[in-house]
Amino acid sequence: MIRSTRARRQTLKARSRTTRAQARIQRRGTGTLASHVMAQGLAPREARSVAGTLRKVAAKLGVIGRAARTHAGRHMRDCRRFTAAQVAVIAANYKARKPAYKLVAARLALAA
């Protein structure tokens, strides 16, 4: 595969992933922490990392999202879905170290 084509496909894939996550949150009004982070432009692997830390911050603050079930392959998993306002409160108390994560935390705080 031509290198420029691969780069274009990766860019398009990342953009569509971000757009899908944003649309899902707008449609439902809630989303998992990983969905909120992916809607700000992080890749799924990095989004899971940030979401894990945001879950710890949410537990400290006592912010409890709505209980839900999500598809994970063949199995259903329990999850928590949060509104944009709840995510903003959590992100305001999140102390990120990586510059990319700091940028995402700032965007999440402003998203509400």
Secondary structure, DSSP 8 states (H G I E B T S, - for coil): --HHHHHHHHHHHHHHHHHHHHHHHHHHS-B-HHHHHHHTT--HHHHHHHHHHHHHHHHHHT---EEEEEEETTEEEEEEEB-HHHHHHHHHT----SHHHHHHHHHHHHH-
